[in-house]
Amino acid sequence: MTTPFPSPGAPAGPPAAPPVPAAAPAPGAASAPAAPPAHVGPVPASARAVAPDVARGLALLGIAIANATAHVVGGAVGIGSRPVDGSTLDRVVDGVVSLFVDRRTMPMFALLYGYGIGVVVRRRAAAWVPWDACRSDLLRRAGVLLAFGAAHVLLLFGGDILTAYGVAGLLAVTLVRASDRTLLVVAGVSLIAAGLVNGAMESLVVMAASWDGGEAIAMPVDQTVLAGVLTRVSAGVVAAPIGALVALPLLLLGLWAARREVLERPADHLPLLRRTVVVGLAVSVLGAVPHASSVAGLRDPSALDVLGTGTLHLITGAAGGVAFAALVGWVVAARGLTLATLGPAGRALRAVGTRSLTCYLLQSVLFVLPLAPWAGGLGVGMGSAQVVAWGVGVWLVTVVVAVSLEAAGRRGPAEALYRRLVYRAAPAA
């Protein structure tokens, strides 16, 4: 009989799962049931932990703000892919977004994705699902997410994160049963590599401008549907592997946290959450200052300078993403919040978080169709401040949609399709 496959290493609290597949159960582990289930269904909505879903809902606000300037049409862009010809207000908004949002909220989302993978693994280990079946389930989940991302790129948005998360999820399957030490070492090495790649790409923007007589890079304006498709696909092909490298370290940290049920039982981890919030936010803000000051036009850095500040911006952004997730866990634990005691704002964030795939894709619909030059064309001439305000409005619309679906007792349509594709291929219990 195949044994369950919990995390090796000693967790900070009670074990998150029964003890990694081996020929026999670990000392003290329960005996395997005579007829283990072939698969485990999804967690009922009423049984889902509060903190991860609230954190996802909040992360989607940051994603809407971070993605907003990708929808500025025409003009030239500089460091941070920000327009260089904006007003003073645009520069202020660019600086603030770079300081608190860019490379900070997407890592939070990646962390939560990894945490979700960890929960899937832990539940299957507890149910004595064989490792081969669990691995197939994880690969199927990542593959479906990758397919969603490919469709997203083809139809709407070249800056899609689903393809990157799908690729990172496929890579993470090889590390699901790794020791805590291996997870943290691989996460650290891949984070440094991702930071260097980000710094190199930012420095290339500066060098390209110098090669072109000091002129910033002009962004193409896709006037036709076909031109838009070609631009998105070419961008998506480049973005997917780079995004996977950026997401992988946070995904692995999420796996590590899930082994300890940090966000499911935050009250048991309050000291860790407090330290993470205080240290992580300080590191995140201080590490973003050099890059944010360049984005805001307060200084004119060299390519070598941008290599360093771009690297630092991404690496410290990971600390910020972890800190934001920890902050949600801290608040939930400190206030003793449960599904029954959440206030209106918390319930709204949770409604978005439980429908995060639907709300993320809806963001693109609400950005692209009105703003793209091949569609509504309203984005032509918009500055950073205007499009970021639009992004906040987009997120608010998704909140209304999610709350309405929650009131009707319905899943998001993207979640319903995702579950259908994932679970229809699973063997019957």
C-alpha positions, 0 to 999 in steps of 0.5 A: 500500500502506498503511504501518504506524502506529507512534508518532510521536516519538522513543522513549526506547529502541529503537522500539516499532513500525515508523514512523504511516500515511502514503502511503509508508514512513518513511525507513529503514522496511522495505518492506511485504510483498506480501500483508499479513495481514488480522488478527493473533491473540492473543499466546500465553500462553507469549509474554506479558510477565511484568510487565503480567500480574503487575501486573494480578493485584496491581491486582485485590487493590486493586480488591477492597479499594477496592470493598468498602465499596460493599457495606456495606448501609444506614446513612449515608455521608460523604466518600469514600462511607465509612460515618459510624457505624463503630467506631474500627477502621472509621475506621482501615481507611477512612483506610488504604484512602483513603491507599494504595488508593482512586484508586490501584489502579484507575488502575493497572488503567487504565494497564495497559488502555491498555498492552494497547491499545498492544501491540495497535497495535504488533503490527498495525503490525509485521504491516503490517495496514492502519490501517482494519482496526486501527481496526476491531479497536480499536473492536470490542474497546472495544465488547465491553468496554462490553457486558460492563460493561453486563451487569455493571451490569444483573446485579450491580454498579453501580460497574462499571469495564468500561463506563468503560474501554469508553468510554475505549477508544473515545475513545482510538482517536482518539489512537492515532496522536497524537504523544507530546506530544499524548498527554501533554497530553491526559492531563494536561488530562483528569486535572485535569478528572477531579480537579475532577469528583471534588472537586466530587462529594465537596463535594456530599456535604458540602453535602447533609449541611448542607442536611439539618440536618447528617445524612449521606446515608442509602444505600437498602436494595434489598430486592428484585431489581427495586429492586437493578436500578434502583439499579444501572442509575441508578448505572451511567449516571452512573458510566460517563462520569465513570469514562471521564474518570478512566480516559482519562489513565491509558489514554493514559499506558499507550499512551505506555509501550507505545510504549517497551515499558517493561513488556515490557523493564523491564531497559532502562528501570530508571532510569525505573522507579526514578524513577517508583516513588520520586517517584510513591509519595511524591506519592501518599501525601502527596497522599492525607493531607488526604483520608484524614484527613477520611475517617478522621474526624480532621477535619471539613472544609468543602465548599470544603476537600473540593473541594480535597482530593478533587481532589488525592486523585484527581490524586495517585492517578494518580501512585500507580497509575503507581508501583505498575505501575513497581514491578512492572516494577522488581522483575521487571527487578531479579530477572531474572524470566521466566515460567520463573523466577517464584516461587509468588507471582509465578505466582499473580499472573500467573495472576490477571492473565492472567484479569483479566476473569474474576477481576474479574467473579467478585469481584462474584459473591462480593461481591453474592450473599452480601452484598446484601440482595436476595440473601444479606443478610450485608452488613447491619450490616457495617462497613468493617473487616469488608467490607474483610476480606471483600474480601481473602478474595474476592481470595484465592478468585479467586487459587485459581480462577485458579491452578486454571485455569492448572494445567488449561491453560484460559483464564478463561471471560470471556476465552474469550468476549471473544476469541470475540466480538472475533476471530470478526468479524475477517477471515481472515488 
